[in-house]
Amino acid sequence: MIPPPRTRTTPQRLLSGYAAGGFGLLVVGLGGWWFTAALGVMVHLGLLEYFRLAQFKGIRPASKTTLVLVQLLLITTQWAHGGDAAGVGFAADLAAAVLPISGALICGWLLLQPLTGSIADIAASIFALFYLGFLPSYWIRLRDLTDPALTPRLAHLGLSSGMVLMLMACLLIVATDIGSYVLGRRYGRRPLSPISPGKTLEGALGGLGCAVLLGAGFGVLLGWHGGWAAGGLLGAVVALFALVGDLTESMMKRDAGVKDSGDLLPGHGGILDRIDSYLFTPAAFYTVVTLLEPLIR
């Protein structure tokens, strides 16, 4: 069965997309606490949409507590990875402790409510902490990388390795999205998943191929040892985790019975509709880069 064609891109959609992209480039370039603050705002808005989806299902998560704890998680992550050497040890220990302590605090808050919480209430709250707190915190870790050996050919330009690698990760996600859309629209025949009927297997493979090719190009550009292979591997990892993020958000919307997570972005829907591919990818990208570091030096 051939999925229905997508609606035409509107000027409103293009304008809001360009504005979001320009803002993203600005805060990535600034880095540090500016980047963390911008990420905190996006995560906060995404959490509000997530809790709205949960409430459509009759779930009562610990929304206010989770909103505060997620910001604390992002702040301590920036403190641990972007601070000076003197305070890094304590900050890193504190950042590592925030996630388990936050989980306990969320459960404690639900226990104190007049109506006894359910497994669904606990699960939705803890998943929110993970999905829109812990996972996005890896963007901070990635942006704060300062190892010139990770970007040897660009070291003489004075560019932060973290900024370069973060832009690489974002462009790989964009390449995945564009490849999936263009090739899926042209060659798509077999539906990928009933969760998202508009996506096809051919589109997913097209997105994977585009990400692998761009990743291989980045590996050569950055001067990595075995650059095309390491870069291609990173491209494949990003494409797969971006797809998981996209389908996960589609599954939640489908379960809640809504088309979009919100209406904040004209022509795009909600914040979650825009950042779903950017949630699972940073942890995977950061982990693979750090594991490959001894090989790509």
C-alpha positions as CSV (number, residue, x, y, z in Angstrom):
1,M,0.0,0.0,0.0
2,I,1.4,3.4,-1.0
3,P,1.2,6.0,1.8
4,P,-0.7,9.2,1.0
5,P,1.5,12.1,-0.3
6,R,2.6,14.7,2.2
7,T,1.1,18.1,2.2
8,R,3.0,20.9,0.4
9,T,5.5,22.9,2.4
10,T,3.9,26.3,3.2
11,P,5.8,29.6,3.5
12,Q,4.8,29.7,7.1
13,R,6.4,26.3,7.7
14,L,9.6,27.4,5.9
15,L,9.8,30.7,7.8
16,S,9.4,29.0,11.2
17,G,11.9,26.3,10.2
18,Y,14.5,28.8,9.1
19,A,14.0,30.8,12.3
20,A,14.4,27.7,14.5
21,G,17.6,26.7,12.5
22,G,19.1,30.2,12.8
23,F,18.4,30.3,16.5
24,G,19.9,26.8,16.9
25,L,23.1,27.9,15.1
26,L,23.4,31.0,17.3
27,V,23.2,29.1,20.7
28,V,25.5,26.3,19.5
29,G,28.0,28.9,18.5
30,L,27.7,30.7,21.9
31,G,28.0,27.4,23.9
32,G,28.4,27.4,27.7
33,W,25.6,28.6,29.8
34,W,23.9,30.3,26.9
35,F,23.5,27.0,25.2
36,T,22.3,25.3,28.4
37,A,19.7,28.1,29.0
38,A,18.3,27.7,25.5
39,L,18.2,23.9,25.8
40,G,16.5,24.3,29.2
41,V,13.7,26.4,27.6
42,M,13.2,23.9,24.8
43,V,13.1,21.0,27.2
44,H,10.7,22.9,29.4
45,L,8.3,23.5,26.5
46,G,8.7,19.9,25.4
47,L,7.8,18.6,28.9
48,L,4.6,20.7,28.9
49,E,3.6,19.0,25.7
50,Y,4.6,15.6,27.0
51,F,2.5,16.0,30.2
52,R,-0.4,17.1,28.0
53,L,-0.2,13.9,26.1
54,A,-0.1,11.9,29.3
55,Q,-3.1,13.7,30.7
56,F,-5.1,12.8,27.6
57,K,-4.7,9.2,28.7
58,G,-5.9,9.9,32.3
59,I,-2.3,9.8,33.7
60,R,-1.4,12.2,36.5
61,P,2.4,12.6,36.4
62,A,4.4,14.7,38.9
63,S,4.7,17.5,36.4
64,K,5.8,20.4,38.5
65,T,8.4,18.4,40.4
66,T,9.7,16.9,37.2
67,L,10.0,20.3,35.5
68,V,12.2,21.5,38.3
69,L,14.3,18.4,38.5
70,V,15.0,18.3,34.8
71,Q,16.4,21.9,34.9
72,L,18.5,20.9,37.9
73,L,19.9,18.0,35.8
74,L,20.8,20.2,32.9
75,I,22.4,22.8,35.2
76,T,24.6,20.3,37.1
77,T,25.6,18.7,33.8
78,Q,26.9,22.0,32.4
79,W,28.6,22.7,35.7
80,A,30.3,19.4,35.6
81,H,31.4,19.5,32.0
82,G,31.9,23.2,31.3
83,G,33.4,24.4,34.6
84,D,37.0,24.9,35.6
85,A,39.2,22.1,36.7
86,A,38.9,23.0,40.4
87,G,35.2,22.4,40.7
88,V,34.8,19.6,38.1
89,G,35.2,16.7,40.5
90,F,32.5,17.7,42.9
91,A,30.2,18.9,40.1
92,A,30.6,15.6,38.3
93,D,29.7,13.7,41.4
94,L,26.7,15.9,42.0
95,A,25.5,15.6,38.4
96,A,25.7,11.8,38.6
97,A,23.6,11.8,41.7
98,V,20.9,14.0,40.4
99,L,19.2,11.4,38.2
100,P,18.6,8.7,40.9
101,I,17.8,11.2,43.6
102,S,15.3,12.9,41.2
103,G,13.6,9.6,40.6
104,A,13.2,9.0,44.3
105,L,11.9,12.6,44.8
106,I,9.3,12.1,42.1
107,C,8.1,8.9,43.7
108,G,8.0,10.6,47.1
109,W,5.9,13.5,45.7
110,L,3.4,11.1,44.2
111,L,3.1,9.3,47.5
112,L,2.2,12.5,49.3
113,Q,-0.8,13.3,46.9
114,P,-4.4,13.0,48.2
115,L,-5.1,10.4,45.4
116,T,-2.7,7.5,45.5
117,G,-0.5,7.4,42.4
118,S,-0.5,4.6,40.0
119,I,2.2,2.7,38.1
120,A,1.4,4.8,35.1
121,D,1.8,8.0,37.0
122,I,5.3,6.9,38.2
123,A,6.3,5.5,34.9
124,A,5.2,8.7,33.0
125,S,7.1,10.9,35.4
126,I,10.3,8.9,35.4
127,F,10.3,8.5,31.7
128,A,9.9,12.3,31.4
129,L,13.0,12.8,33.5
130,F,14.9,10.4,31.2
131,Y,13.4,11.4,27.9
132,L,13.5,15.2,28.3
133,G,16.2,15.5,30.9
134,F,18.9,12.9,30.9
135,L,19.0,12.3,27.1
136,P,19.1,16.0,26.1
137,S,21.9,16.5,28.7
138,Y,24.2,14.7,26.3
139,W,24.0,17.7,24.0
140,I,25.7,19.7,26.8
141,R,28.3,17.0,27.2
142,L,29.0,17.0,23.5
143,R,29.1,20.8,23.2
144,D,31.6,21.0,26.1
145,L,34.1,18.6,24.6
146,T,37.5,20.4,24.3
147,D,39.8,17.7,22.9
148,P,41.6,19.0,19.7
149,A,42.5,15.4,18.8
150,L,38.9,14.8,17.9
151,T,39.0,17.5,15.1
152,P,42.7,17.5,14.1
153,R,42.4,19.2,10.7
154,L,40.4,22.1,12.2
155,A,42.4,22.6,15.3
156,H,44.4,25.5,13.7
157,L,41.2,27.4,13.1
158,G,40.6,27.7,16.8
159,L,37.2,26.0,16.6
160,S,36.0,24.1,19.7
161,S,35.9,20.4,19.0
162,G,32.6,20.2,20.8
163,M,31.0,22.8,18.6
164,V,32.2,21.1,15.4
165,L,31.0,17.7,16.6
166,M,27.7,19.0,17.7
167,L,27.1,20.6,14.3
168,M,28.2,17.3,12.7
169,A,25.6,15.5,14.7
170,C,22.8,18.0,13.9
171,L,23.7,17.9,10.2
172,L,23.6,14.1,10.2
173,I,20.0,14.3,11.6
174,V,19.1,16.8,9.0
175,A,20.5,14.6,6.3
176,T,18.5,11.7,7.6
177,D,15.3,13.7,7.6
178,I,15.9,15.0,4.1
179,G,17.0,11.7,2.7
180,S,14.0,10.0,4.2
181,Y,11.6,12.6,2.9
182,V,12.9,12.9,-0.7
183,L,13.6,9.3,-1.3
184,G,10.6,8.1,0.5
185,R,8.3,10.4,-1.5
186,R,10.0,9.3,-4.8
187,Y,10.5,5.6,-4.2
188,G,8.5,4.7,-1.1
189,R,6.2,1.7,-1.5
190,R,6.4,-0.4,1.7
191,P,5.1,1.1,5.0
192,L,7.8,1.1,7.7
193,S,5.5,0.9,10.7
194,P,1.8,1.2,11.5
195,I,2.8,3.8,14.1
196,S,3.6,6.3,11.4
197,P,1.8,5.3,8.1
198,G,3.6,8.1,6.1
199,K,7.0,6.5,6.6
200,T,8.3,3.9,4.3
201,L,11.1,1.3,4.4
202,E,12.6,2.9,1.3
203,G,12.6,6.3,2.9
204,A,14.3,5.0,6.0
205,L,17.0,3.4,4.0
206,G,17.4,6.6,2.0
207,G,17.8,8.6,5.2
208,L,20.4,6.0,6.4
209,G,22.3,6.2,3.2
210,C,22.5,10.0,3.2
211,A,23.6,10.0,6.8
212,V,26.3,7.4,6.2
213,L,27.7,9.3,3.1
214,L,27.7,12.7,5.0
215,G,29.3,11.0,8.0
216,A,32.0,9.5,5.9
217,G,32.7,13.0,4.4
218,F,33.0,14.5,7.8
219,G,35.4,11.8,8.9
220,V,37.7,12.6,6.0
221,L,37.3,16.4,6.5
222,L,38.1,16.2,10.2
223,G,41.3,14.1,9.5
224,W,40.3,11.0,11.4
225,H,42.3,7.9,11.1
226,G,40.1,5.6,9.0
227,G,38.0,8.7,8.6
228,W,35.4,7.5,6.1
229,A,34.7,4.3,8.1
230,A,34.4,6.0,11.5
231,G,32.3,8.8,10.1
232,G,30.1,6.4,8.2
233,L,29.5,4.4,11.4
234,L,28.5,7.6,13.2
235,G,26.2,8.5,10.4
236,A,24.5,5.1,10.6
237,V,24.2,5.4,14.4
238,V,22.6,8.8,14.2
239,A,20.2,7.8,11.4
240,L,19.0,4.8,13.4
241,F,18.5,6.6,16.7
242,A,16.9,9.6,15.0
243,L,14.3,7.1,13.5
244,V,13.7,5.6,17.0
245,G,13.1,9.1,18.4
246,D,10.7,10.0,15.6
247,L,8.7,6.8,16.0
248,T,8.7,7.0,19.8
249,E,7.0,10.4,19.7
250,S,4.6,9.2,16.9
251,M,3.7,6.3,19.2
252,M,2.9,8.6,22.1
253,K,0.8,10.9,19.9
254,R,-1.1,8.0,18.4
255,D,-1.8,6.6,21.9
256,A,-3.0,10.0,23.0
257,G,-5.2,10.4,19.9
258,V,-3.7,13.7,18.7
259,K,-2.0,14.6,15.4
260,D,0.5,17.1,16.8
261,S,2.1,17.4,20.2
262,G,1.2,21.1,20.3
263,D,0.8,24.2,18.1
264,L,3.7,26.4,19.2
265,L,5.6,26.3,15.9
266,P,3.5,27.5,12.9
267,G,3.4,24.8,10.2
268,H,5.4,22.3,12.3
269,G,3.1,21.5,15.3
270,G,4.7,21.4,18.8
271,I,8.2,21.4,20.1
272,L,8.3,17.7,20.5
273,D,7.3,17.3,16.8
274,R,10.5,19.2,15.9
275,I,13.0,17.8,18.4
276,D,11.9,14.1,18.5
277,S,14.8,13.1,16.3
278,Y,17.2,15.1,18.5
279,L,16.5,13.3,21.8
280,F,18.0,9.8,21.5
281,T,20.8,10.8,19.2
282,P,23.1,12.8,21.4
283,A,23.8,10.0,23.9
284,A,24.5,7.6,21.1
285,F,26.7,10.0,19.2
286,Y,28.7,11.1,22.3
287,T,29.2,7.5,23.4
288,V,30.4,6.3,20.0
289,V,32.7,9.3,19.5
290,T,34.3,8.8,22.9
291,L,34.7,5.0,22.3
292,L,36.3,5.6,18.9
293,E,38.6,8.4,20.1
294,P,41.7,6.1,20.5
295,L,41.1,4.8,17.0
296,I,40.5,8.1,15.2
297,R,43.4,10.0,16.7
